[in-house]
């Protein structure tokens, strides 16, 4: 069943992703992007077909069929199949490649994703018979394409194929290719003359490969054509031969899927199975570098590992080729600061290159940005090894990137900003794959909806209960907030970019905190008189209680793990019990109706009613930390400075990635906080005024003043995962 996208903001994004694919569709294949890449690319078409498979089977099949029209007699599926009508806009084109038989293709290949795509097309098909015939038609072609790797690219017959050009990896200027490319001596006089075309497409040069890289790309192409594309002749001379982790891992997974395809159509799959078995075994044994404890590409020219930590090193998870122990080690690396601590650091998903390396560059193509396809594979790989929660979080992050920053080719791994080509096909297609798959499954298991609701009665858990001992002292809310933040800082694991709650919970410091919090039982909230005092007290208590509850409930990654989190967690303060919701809606929001509910938080006669503030200050929404990524970080509030601090919190939030205004696209994306609490802001015009008041950029503020009433606001995913 196809999903019904009733959630408004999801529908808009789904429509946008589909429109991008429609725009790049040429009638027989989909361009990777509107102008930078006008022809058909090999692995792009695999990712794109996977996206189509959910809602347009015909196109999914045509996409694959079109690419395979370019398949060579030796089985090789070329990296590019050129469109004769689009020539003149890309370099190198057929006049430069000069491949045999005048084919309109390049003379290299790419990671073989198509068995994976074809199996998915079949699995998502509504017309099973048609899809089965498609598989039957494709099977011999796919078989030939895999055999090509084992026959021509695996001279040692150990199941590992080599690449002979950086473009064959799909990771054109990956830092892994620096040292093998340096081994190539370039004599400029002998290099055929050529002109790059990529830089004329509006992408800044510092986000693209360098001219030196291009000289070497061209040198290799020239070598291939001089060797008449004879593999043995090429192998004898080629100074760039690399057994690559990524290509072999994809080949390995594709072997497994090809085996399944063979079974569906009743073929003997013995040969395919032995390919997959051997490749898996060799990846695990031959591409694992003991010295560094990770998978690395292997340079066949100098017989050494290429010691460069890129995200491609995680791909044996996707290929299901890593041993359980290797998988655990990889998980540890992916979960360290080097790769963003799996969503927990201040970046989005996994960057393509270790962030701690000196030459890490968050903007430059394959040298640091985040790529959707690599992360999509990694999330699948993590699931393969049962790291399911992390994989779910990653998938959510992958979806967030295009929703927040547009459907770009790649994204800045620290700010999320989109780079390279806009309206990039595989970004749209893999976004669609994730969102359709997500709707197909039980949405309750997902992390980015509000904490689930338990059925029936909610048992409040008082976190600062004492066992009847007399409370003699009065702790101040500021002390409490300071104390818990101090502990949180102390237990911050710098390598993992997050708090180690497990160790924290067992610590002496935490026990002292609990004692301090228990003193609140002796505090009289009646003693708070001014509005400023009340605001600072309740905000501090709320934030401290969130951290306390995260520790006490053992939240691992997301508040979604604890049903009714905000209703369950409570403190005893004086003679009363206050849950987080009581503080937020009953007190700070002046006894308002919580989102999704129909009654005010405190009923008439509730003894806590006198503590309610008499009106709502919408700035509180940016002071309540909540501990989740889509809200403000925790801070300590002081009675004397509360106004200034609330302004500061609002400024920070309004100028963060939770408020995105793009005049050039006529688009405004807002955090769902503005949707849930629009009445606190006095409706839509109040939201506009609030934004204008705090936005730092005047041009954006002016745009909002002039256009806000007209523009249909879109709301961003709300991210419930822990922000530290
Ligand atoms: C670039 C990318 C490659 C991609 C191609 C078309 O060359 O490095 O992975 O297939 O563009 O999108």
Boltz pocket constraint, residues with backbone or C-beta under 6 A from the ligand:
constraints:
  - pocket:
      binder: B
      contacts: [[A, 32], [A, 37], [A, 41], [A, 42], [A, 43], [A, 44], [A, 169], [A, 170], [A, 171], [A, 172]]
      max_distance: 6.0
